[in-house]
Amino acid sequence: MDPYQELTLYQRPAALMAAAQLGVFGALAGGPATPAAIAGKVGAPEDSVARLMEALRALDYVSGEAGSYALNDFSRSFLREGAGGMVRLAWKEHLFYTAWGRLGDAVRTGNALFASYRDRLARDLPSVERFLLALNDLAQSGAPGVIATGAFAGAGTILDLGGGGAGYAAELAAAIPSAKVTLADLPQVLPIARGHLGRKGVGDRVELAEADFLQEGCGLGARTFDRVFLSHILHDFDVPAASAIVGRAARLVAPGGRLAILDVLIPESGPRNPVEALFDLMMLVEVPGGRSHELAAVKGWMEAAGLRGPESHKLYFGCLVEARAA
């Protein structure tokens, strides 16, 4: 490993995000184009565009030769939304990109560099909507693996607690038509979820309910469900808050039902790969109080809430843990 090369790896995503932000890939959607043609479409000087395009070509982000450039399979993903599409995800990562340059400040102070999700929800709802829709694209990619674990098999009712923009709720409703799916979240979030469900053609199959998993009972009264799903919720909270959320979710599980938790969790042996380790660092930068939790701890919280036999399924990105109510 070359130390200097490692120090300069930031240049690759910087070039990629600049191209996405400027609309370079959209400028190539009609076919090969010269720097002059691209510059005219994105509103930038021809010389600087030509230099960016050469870097993109050298990195195999686009194809072609000097003087003419075209999309390849990699860059076409930046013209798509949904599973495998990068349009919304490029915006999301660019949002956090500059903050990573201040990682030392976050480590030195122990404080995140962004306001909490709920603060952003109150102050900048349009940005939160874009963020949740980007997460929906990730959910669409991850849902087949989640469903293949069998954690939702045989469920008549499914609660997606804190389901956000309905990425997983939509996929569960489509994949398990016999189940009644309920998405429960804060009232400001529900219109975002409703829009996504409508676009996915399952708006009439998913119930929307106001709820808050930080409150006892979550605002759902005495309702219980065959499956309660917590997807990528726990990493936004410290240990006391996360364990309390698990307890509240467990009390919504019907007798014989299951609580399923999907998150990036730290295995007993510690992070096994850079993705797991960097995710925990990402929580330090981006989320006040956020952190990756240990798989063993999450299993312990489930058992402390009265659930039995927690078992885990390692997925491509993260881990699903399920446990059964008596």
C-alpha positions as CSV (number, residue, x, y, z in Angstrom):
1,M,0.0,0.0,0.0
2,D,1.4,3.3,-1.1
3,P,0.9,5.9,1.7
4,Y,0.8,8.9,-0.7
5,Q,-1.6,7.2,-3.1
6,E,-3.9,6.6,-0.1
7,L,-3.8,10.2,0.8
8,T,-4.9,11.3,-2.6
9,L,-7.8,8.8,-3.1
10,Y,-10.2,11.7,-2.3
11,Q,-9.6,13.0,-5.8
12,R,-11.5,10.1,-7.4
13,P,-14.9,10.7,-5.7
14,A,-14.3,14.4,-6.0
15,A,-14.1,14.1,-9.8
16,L,-17.1,11.8,-9.9
17,M,-19.3,14.0,-7.7
18,A,-18.3,17.1,-9.7
19,A,-19.4,15.4,-12.9
20,A,-22.7,14.4,-11.4
21,Q,-23.3,17.8,-9.9
22,L,-22.5,19.7,-13.1
23,G,-24.7,17.4,-15.2
24,V,-21.9,16.0,-17.3
25,F,-23.4,12.5,-17.6
26,G,-26.7,14.0,-18.7
27,A,-24.9,15.9,-21.3
28,L,-23.7,12.6,-22.8
29,A,-27.1,11.0,-22.7
30,G,-27.7,11.7,-26.4
31,G,-24.4,10.1,-27.5
32,P,-20.7,10.9,-27.7
33,A,-19.8,14.6,-27.4
34,T,-16.8,16.9,-27.5
35,P,-15.7,19.0,-24.6
36,A,-17.1,22.1,-26.3
37,A,-20.5,20.5,-26.6
38,I,-20.4,19.3,-23.0
39,A,-19.3,22.7,-21.9
40,G,-22.2,24.3,-23.7
41,K,-24.7,22.0,-21.9
42,V,-23.3,22.3,-18.4
43,G,-22.4,26.0,-18.6
44,A,-18.7,25.8,-17.8
45,P,-15.5,26.8,-19.7
46,E,-14.4,24.4,-22.4
47,D,-10.9,24.1,-21.1
48,S,-11.9,23.1,-17.5
49,V,-14.5,20.7,-18.9
50,A,-11.9,19.1,-21.2
51,R,-9.6,18.6,-18.2
52,L,-12.4,17.0,-16.1
53,M,-13.3,14.7,-19.0
54,E,-9.8,13.5,-19.4
55,A,-9.7,12.6,-15.7
56,L,-13.0,10.8,-16.0
57,R,-11.8,8.9,-19.0
58,A,-8.6,7.9,-17.3
59,L,-10.6,6.6,-14.3
60,D,-12.8,4.6,-16.6
61,Y,-15.9,6.6,-15.5
62,V,-16.6,7.4,-19.2
63,S,-15.3,6.0,-22.4
64,G,-13.9,7.5,-25.6
65,E,-10.7,9.2,-26.7
66,A,-9.3,12.7,-26.2
67,G,-11.7,15.1,-27.9
68,S,-14.8,12.9,-27.8
69,Y,-16.4,11.2,-24.8
70,A,-19.3,8.8,-24.2
71,L,-21.1,7.1,-21.4
72,N,-20.2,3.5,-20.3
73,D,-22.0,1.1,-18.1
74,F,-20.6,2.8,-15.0
75,S,-21.6,6.3,-15.9
76,R,-25.0,5.3,-17.2
77,S,-26.0,4.5,-13.6
78,F,-25.8,8.2,-12.8
79,L,-28.8,8.8,-15.1
80,R,-31.0,6.3,-13.2
81,E,-33.0,6.3,-10.0
82,G,-34.0,3.2,-8.2
83,A,-32.0,0.1,-7.6
84,G,-28.5,0.5,-8.9
85,G,-29.2,4.1,-9.9
86,M,-26.8,6.9,-8.6
87,V,-28.8,10.1,-9.4
88,R,-30.1,10.6,-5.8
89,L,-27.2,8.8,-4.1
90,A,-24.7,11.1,-5.7
91,W,-26.5,14.1,-4.2
92,K,-26.6,12.4,-0.8
93,E,-22.9,11.6,-0.7
94,H,-22.0,15.1,-2.0
95,L,-24.0,16.5,1.0
96,F,-21.7,14.8,3.4
97,Y,-18.5,14.9,1.4
98,T,-17.1,18.2,2.5
99,A,-17.8,17.4,6.2
100,W,-15.4,14.5,5.9
101,G,-12.6,17.0,5.4
102,R,-13.3,18.0,9.0
103,L,-13.1,14.5,10.4
104,G,-10.3,15.5,12.7
105,D,-12.7,18.1,14.3
106,A,-15.3,15.4,14.9
107,V,-12.8,13.1,16.5
108,R,-11.2,15.8,18.6
109,T,-14.5,17.0,20.0
110,G,-16.6,13.9,19.8
111,N,-19.3,15.9,18.2
112,A,-21.1,15.3,14.9
113,L,-20.8,18.0,12.2
114,F,-24.5,18.0,11.3
115,A,-27.6,18.7,13.2
116,S,-29.8,15.8,14.2
117,Y,-32.3,14.2,11.7
118,R,-35.2,15.7,13.6
119,D,-33.7,19.1,13.6
120,R,-33.2,18.9,9.9
121,L,-36.7,17.6,9.5
122,A,-38.0,20.7,11.2
123,R,-35.8,23.2,9.4
124,D,-35.2,21.8,5.9
125,L,-37.9,19.3,4.9
126,P,-37.0,19.5,1.2
127,S,-33.5,18.3,1.9
128,V,-34.7,15.5,4.1
129,E,-37.1,14.4,1.4
130,R,-34.2,14.1,-1.1
131,F,-32.2,12.2,1.5
132,L,-35.0,9.8,2.2
133,L,-35.6,9.2,-1.5
134,A,-31.9,8.4,-1.9
135,L,-32.2,5.9,0.9
136,N,-35.2,4.4,-1.0
137,D,-32.8,3.5,-3.8
138,L,-30.6,1.7,-1.4
139,A,-33.6,-0.1,0.1
140,Q,-34.7,-1.2,-3.4
141,S,-31.3,-2.8,-3.9
142,G,-31.2,-4.4,-0.5
143,A,-34.8,-5.6,-0.2
144,P,-34.4,-8.9,-2.1
145,G,-31.6,-10.1,0.3
146,V,-33.7,-9.0,3.3
147,I,-36.8,-10.9,2.1
148,A,-34.7,-13.9,1.3
149,T,-33.7,-14.3,4.9
150,G,-37.3,-15.6,5.5
151,A,-37.8,-13.2,8.4
152,F,-41.1,-12.0,7.0
153,A,-42.4,-15.4,5.8
154,G,-45.9,-16.2,6.9
155,A,-46.6,-12.8,8.3
156,G,-50.1,-11.5,8.1
157,T,-49.3,-8.0,9.3
158,I,-46.0,-6.2,9.0
159,L,-45.1,-2.9,10.8
160,D,-42.2,-0.9,9.3
161,L,-41.5,1.3,12.3
162,G,-39.7,4.5,11.4
163,G,-40.1,3.5,7.8
164,G,-39.1,6.9,6.4
165,G,-39.6,7.3,2.7
166,A,-41.2,3.8,2.4
167,G,-38.3,2.2,0.5
168,Y,-38.6,-1.2,2.3
169,A,-42.4,-0.9,2.9
170,A,-43.0,-0.7,-0.8
171,E,-40.8,-3.7,-1.6
172,L,-42.3,-5.8,1.2
173,A,-45.8,-5.0,0.0
174,A,-44.9,-5.9,-3.6
175,A,-43.1,-9.1,-2.6
176,I,-45.6,-10.4,0.0
177,P,-49.0,-9.5,-1.3
178,S,-50.8,-11.6,1.4
179,A,-49.4,-9.3,4.2
180,K,-50.9,-6.1,5.4
181,V,-48.1,-3.6,5.6
182,T,-48.2,-0.6,7.9
183,L,-45.6,2.2,7.8
184,A,-45.4,4.3,10.9
185,D,-43.4,7.4,11.2
186,L,-43.5,11.1,12.1
187,P,-46.3,13.1,10.5
188,Q,-43.9,15.2,8.4
189,V,-42.5,12.1,6.8
190,L,-45.7,10.4,5.8
191,P,-46.4,12.5,2.7
192,I,-42.9,11.6,1.4
193,A,-43.7,7.9,2.0
194,R,-47.2,8.3,0.4
195,G,-45.6,9.7,-2.8
196,H,-43.1,6.9,-3.1
197,L,-45.8,4.2,-2.5
198,G,-47.9,5.7,-5.2
199,R,-45.1,5.8,-7.7
200,K,-44.4,2.1,-6.9
201,G,-48.1,1.2,-7.5
202,V,-48.6,-0.1,-3.9
203,G,-50.2,3.0,-2.3
204,D,-53.5,1.1,-1.7
205,R,-51.6,-1.8,0.0
206,V,-49.6,0.1,2.7
207,E,-51.3,1.8,5.7
208,L,-49.7,5.0,6.9
209,A,-49.8,5.7,10.6
210,E,-48.4,8.5,12.7
211,A,-45.9,7.2,15.3
212,D,-42.7,8.1,17.2
213,F,-40.5,5.3,18.4
214,L,-38.9,7.7,21.0
215,Q,-42.2,7.7,22.9
216,E,-43.6,4.9,25.0
217,G,-46.1,3.0,23.0
218,C,-44.8,4.7,19.9
219,G,-48.3,6.4,19.5
220,L,-49.8,3.1,18.2
221,G,-51.9,2.3,21.2
222,A,-52.5,-1.4,21.9
223,R,-51.8,-2.5,18.3
224,T,-49.5,-5.5,17.7
225,F,-48.1,-7.0,14.5
226,D,-46.8,-10.3,13.3
227,R,-43.6,-8.7,12.3
228,V,-42.1,-5.4,13.4
229,F,-39.2,-4.1,11.3
230,L,-36.6,-1.6,12.4
231,S,-34.5,-0.7,9.4
232,H,-31.3,1.4,9.9
233,I,-32.7,3.2,12.9
234,L,-30.5,2.2,15.8
235,H,-27.2,3.7,14.4
236,D,-28.7,7.2,14.7
237,F,-28.8,6.8,18.5
238,D,-26.5,6.1,21.5
239,V,-26.7,2.9,23.5
240,P,-29.4,4.0,26.0
241,A,-31.7,5.4,23.3
242,A,-31.1,2.5,20.9
243,S,-31.8,-0.1,23.5
244,A,-35.0,1.7,24.6
245,I,-36.2,1.8,20.9
246,V,-35.7,-2.0,20.7
247,G,-37.8,-2.4,23.9
248,R,-40.6,-0.3,22.5
249,A,-40.6,-2.1,19.2
250,A,-40.6,-5.5,21.0
251,R,-43.8,-4.6,22.8
252,L,-45.5,-4.1,19.4
253,V,-44.9,-7.7,18.4
254,A,-47.9,-10.0,18.6
255,P,-47.5,-13.3,20.5
256,G,-45.5,-15.7,18.3
257,G,-44.4,-12.8,16.0
258,R,-40.9,-11.5,15.4
259,L,-39.0,-8.3,15.7
260,A,-36.5,-7.9,12.8
261,I,-33.7,-5.3,13.0
262,L,-31.7,-4.4,10.0
263,D,-28.5,-2.3,10.5
264,V,-24.8,-2.2,10.1
265,L,-23.7,-4.0,13.3
266,I,-20.3,-4.8,14.6
267,P,-19.7,-8.5,14.9
268,E,-18.3,-10.1,18.0
269,S,-14.8,-10.2,16.5
270,G,-14.9,-6.5,15.6
271,P,-15.3,-4.9,12.1
272,R,-14.5,-7.4,9.4
273,N,-14.0,-5.0,6.6
274,P,-13.5,-1.3,5.9
275,V,-17.2,-0.7,5.1
276,E,-18.2,-1.8,8.7
277,A,-15.4,0.3,10.3
278,L,-16.0,3.4,8.1
279,F,-19.7,3.3,8.7
280,D,-19.1,3.7,12.5
281,L,-16.8,6.6,11.7
282,M,-19.5,8.0,9.4
283,M,-22.0,8.1,12.3
284,L,-19.5,10.1,14.3
285,V,-19.3,12.7,11.5
286,E,-22.9,12.9,10.5
287,V,-25.2,12.0,13.4
288,P,-25.2,13.5,16.9
289,G,-25.0,10.5,19.2
290,G,-24.8,8.1,16.3
291,R,-22.7,5.0,16.3
292,S,-22.6,1.4,15.0
293,H,-23.8,-1.0,17.7
294,E,-22.4,-4.5,18.5
295,L,-24.4,-7.4,17.2
296,A,-24.1,-9.1,20.6
297,A,-25.5,-6.0,22.3
298,V,-28.5,-5.8,20.0
299,K,-29.3,-9.5,20.6
300,G,-29.0,-8.8,24.4
301,W,-31.5,-5.9,24.1
302,M,-33.9,-8.2,22.3
303,E,-33.7,-10.8,24.9
304,A,-34.0,-8.2,27.7
305,A,-37.3,-7.1,26.0
306,G,-38.6,-10.7,26.4
307,L,-37.9,-11.9,22.9
308,R,-36.4,-15.4,22.3
309,G,-33.7,-17.0,20.2
310,P,-32.2,-14.1,18.3
311,E,-30.5,-15.1,15.2
312,S,-28.6,-13.0,12.6
313,H,-28.3,-13.0,8.8
314,K,-25.2,-11.4,7.3
315,L,-26.2,-9.4,4.2
316,Y,-24.3,-7.6,1.5
317,F,-24.5,-4.4,3.5
318,G,-25.4,-4.9,7.1
319,C,-27.0,-7.6,9.2
320,L,-30.6,-8.6,9.9
321,V,-31.3,-9.8,13.4
322,E,-34.6,-11.5,14.3
323,A,-36.1,-12.8,17.5
324,R,-39.5,-14.2,18.4
325,A,-42.1,-13.2,21.0
326,A,-43.4,-15.8,23.3
